[in-house]
Amino acid sequence: MGPVKGGSISNLLKDIQIPKMFRAEQSFKKDRIEPEQIPGVVREQLSRPEISSRIQPGMNIAITAGSRGIANVNVITRAIVAYVKEKGAYPFIVPAMGSHGGAKAESQKELLAGYGITEEAMGCPIRSSMETVLLGYSEYGKPVYQDKNAHEADGIIVSCRIKPHNAFRGPYESGVCKMMVVGLGKQKGAESVHSDGLGNMARNLPANAKVVVENSNILFAIPCVENALIEAIPTEKIFEREPELLKIAFSNMPSILVKEADVLVVNEIGKNFSGTGVDPNISGTWSTEFGKGGLQVKRTCFLDLRDSSHGNANGMGLADVITKRIFDKLDLDVIYTNCFTSTVLRSGMMPPVVYDDKEAIQACIRTANQIDREHARIVRIKNTLHIGEIMLSEAYYEDVKNGRYPGVTALDEPQELEFDEQGALLTQI
């Protein structure tokens, strides 16, 4: 049973005032590949002799596609498929997403469809299976697995994104090594590399990836870095190049430029945005002690779960409050499959649930200690993937107008947030 409107919690919160808010634009680095440029950039990278020579006529080639909301991932994937076909080879796509989708083959295929990656759109088969083969054991004794369909292909192209991880730090975080070990390793591979906890991921990830490279036919990787870079990497240079690209990803990563807040309001969470629903590198809400950074905030509420996440609200435990809307969408089977595999149980823990959006914001204001409630510093974002435009409470307004926060520009004046009769937030960012 979820919360009810007008109950004891509603009465506790009804007199909490939500401050006026204004829209603001955040400006970041301008390095960017426009969507229409992507096919040409991919083709240019794949046409390099040391890359193109690895694709031979008649080869069956597996191309990875993950569960993250990479910008234009369908465009990138389709461009890779087209080039492989042009070379006379036979491409197919493999969902490479570890335990996501409840560790079910059909659900993982559905996740890809949500990104526009379908057999019709890509022009090649999608072979989704949870069946794996054991490649061997790492130097730390960890078993290393690989998707059976990919392993039986004549070669594998690792398409992915390189970015800071949401729970640990190391020279290899979210990127090529993780895609080879966790994505292509399916549930078993994900469980293996996480089994010593996130504190040991920095060593286990490259160790397991080394077994993958030595015992399967990885042709090359073609990661993207935020929206600014797509680069093909020969297999033998992955371990050298990935840490360099991770540094670029860190330098290009956007952030909430006001740096500190009393309350963070996140319109929507989901696996398409981050493994933990929100990217803690942005939100500052970490699931382990092994990561750091992001917004310094006292209370955080999540208002909705993206439908394309298919009930997977893993990461809801990083919020202080969630809404009944999210509660009603939860699929505990897929959430717990995910967090039991990663061993990070906090991500799947249930925070307090309130009836609506208004109460979620009010609850955060009410329970944040040692703040000026009437002038609470509130940041509101759509999600952690899109923070070019945000909302800030009135307490920030004069500082923004006076240039205290470089890169932040006020787009309008503070106004009351609008809610419908059911407490749903109507004001758009």
PyMOL commands that set and color helices and strands:
alter all, ss='L'
color gray80, all
select helices_A, chain A and resi 8-13+35-46+49-52+73-86+101-103+105-113+119-122+148-152+176-183+186-194+198-215+235-252+280-283+307-309+316-318+324-329+332-342+345-348+357-367+373-375+394-401
alter helices_A, ss='H'
color red, helices_A
select strands_A, chain A and resi 21-26+60-65+90-95+132-137+143-147+155-162+218-225+229-230+233-234+260-266+296-302+321-323+353-354+378-381+389-393+408-410
alter strands_A, ss='S'
color yellow, strands_A
deselect
rebuild
show_as cartoon
